[in-house]
Amino acid sequence: MSKPGIPKGTRDFLPLQVAQRDYIFNTIRSIFIKYGYKGISTPVMENLSTLTGKYGDEGDQLLFKILNNGDYLAKADQEAIEERDSARLTSSISKRGLRYDLTVPFARYVVMHRNELQLPFRRYAIEPVWRADRPQKGRYQEFIQCDADIVGTPGLMCEAELVGLTDEVFKALNIPVIIKVNNRKVLMGIAEVCGLNEQFTEFTVAIDKLDKIGEEKVIEELKAIGVAESTVRNAIELLSTESLSKLNQALKNSEVGQQGVAELQEFHNYLDLIGHSNDVVFDGSLARGLSYYTGCIFEVKAKDFEMGSIAGGGRYDDLTGVFGLKGVSGVGISFGAERIYDIMSAQDLFPKSKLMQSRAIVLAMDNESHKYGFVQAAKLRKSGFSIDQYPEPAKFKKQMKYAHQGNYPFAIIIGEEERVNNCLTVRNMENGEQSRVTCDELIKLWKSS
């Protein structure tokens, strides 16, 4: 018999970990709602025709495909099988895939429900996605994204609003971050003045790896597709420009590049009106490898922890167009809940008072006390408290061990004396202090604390 296991890149979570993750989700959700975003939900699987071609060639390779129902080989491309052509074979045996992110399904959602939505429309979604990526630190094959998007307006106020929202999320989670900002039009401008128009996609994919593989390997990657080393070095020098005014001068011969600089300046004008707690910096090398971004782009990294990006997003003017709805601009931000969770776990950032799942556990000395405790537990629950009860009147030492291991703040102890006097003995499990109160007195005490 084989040992039980789970697929690589996935994780089980214990009750405390679930409570910690819920704290992250609830914090982010509350801020989404504060900013006027409305929750939606989409299926975990989409038609492959919806997903493919939206994430670039590398992204398409990371899609999880779902085999067609029943005898999926019955209509398989026999020629593809004989030639071992997996790309052709896939199209004949798989029509659906697990969603890669929440943005493309949202674009499909907007197109399908356009007559039911009032534009501009703010939405949020906190749901799992899947990527057939190589599992490593901070990278999983199944993970939850927390997304907020605004569609139906090109206004750069939206970019500033989303960065303000992002700043507030990480302040609430007590994670100091750097929010990096760039604009894809700036990258187009740099490609234009450097003569890289024809290799723009390869250029952005390569420079998106600058902080991962370093400058020399990026140069080698672009040289491999025929770009001269001097051209690449010139482009990288422009990418390192820190001042928007200097960049504007460098891109004076690129209309699209100057438009990108102007959009960044307008974005900062809005953001300056509301301020921010975390650092917001321009980073000309920020590319965001996904091919659907068209304007401002964002990426967030933790200051005090070695980890990849923990949030990212940007403007996508053309995404709904591929589904037949032209002229609907959108911008969004996505929070990587798994990486945020890993950082908060490693740095012990979870507030213990917010993770309490049960307020108390009821322990009984005998059968009659157990039944009495069952009634008292029900009364406490009706008053809004989370109460557990040991399921049988076992040896008291065994019950107390269970209470300690379960990290319950209080134990409600019931024996014959408590039952006869219609009261409860409440023990503080942290300091061992005990008090005897009626159930009504306990409810009043807890509600006032």
DADA-V794186 format. One record per backbone hydrogen bond with DSSP energy under -1.0 kcal/mol. CO is the residue of the C=O (numbers start at 1). NH is the residue of the N-H. Records with the same first field share a line. If there is no record, write none. Layout:
BEGIN
CO->NH  NH
END
This chain:
BEGIN
7->10
9->141  142
14->18
15->19
16->20
17->21
18->22
19->23
20->24
21->25
22->26
23->27
24->28
25->29
26->30
27->31
28->32
29->33
30->34
31->35
32->37
33->36
38->124
44->99
46->97
47->50  51
48->52
51->54
56->60
57->61
59->62
60->63
62->132
64->98
70->72
71->74
73->76
77->81
78->82
79->83
80->85
84->86
85->89
86->90
87->91
89->92  93
90->94
93->68
95->48
96->66
97->46
99->130
103->107
104->108
105->109
106->110
107->111
108->112
109->113
113->116
121->151
122->38
123->149
124->40
125->147
127->145
129->143
131->133
136->139
139->136
141->131
143->129
144->337
145->127
146->335
147->125
148->333
149->123
150->331
151->121
155->158
156->160
157->161
158->162
159->163
160->164
161->165
162->166
163->167
164->168
165->169
166->170
167->171
168->172
169->173
170->175
176->303
177->279
178->301
179->281
180->299
181->283
182->297
183->187
184->188
185->189
186->190
187->191
188->192
189->193
190->194
191->196
192->195
197->200
199->203
200->204
201->205
202->206
203->207
204->208
206->209
207->210
209->212  213
210->214
214->218
215->219
216->220
217->221
218->222
219->223
220->224
222->227
223->226
228->232
229->233
230->234
231->235
232->236
233->237
234->238
235->239
236->240
238->241
243->247
244->248
245->249
246->250
247->251
249->252
251->254
254->258
255->259
256->260
257->261
258->262
259->263
260->264
261->265
262->266
263->267
264->268
265->269
266->270
267->271
268->272
270->273
271->274  275
279->179
281->181
283->286
290->293
295->184
296->315
297->182
298->313
299->180
300->310
301->178
310->336
311->300
312->334
313->298
314->332
315->294  295
320->323  325
321->324
329->152
330->316
331->150
332->314
333->148
334->312
335->146  337
336->340
337->341
338->342
339->343
340->344
341->345
342->346
343->347
344->349
351->354
352->355
360->388
361->412
362->390
363->414
366->370
367->371
368->372
369->373
370->374
371->375
372->376
373->377
374->378
375->379
376->380
377->381
378->382
380->385
381->384
386->359  360
388->362
392->394
395->399
396->400
397->401
398->402
399->403
400->404
401->405
402->406
403->408
404->407
409->429
410->361
411->427
412->363
413->425
414->365
415->419
416->420
417->421
418->423
424->437
425->413
426->435
427->411
428->432
433->428
435->426
437->424
438->442
439->443
440->444
441->445
442->446
443->447
444->448
END
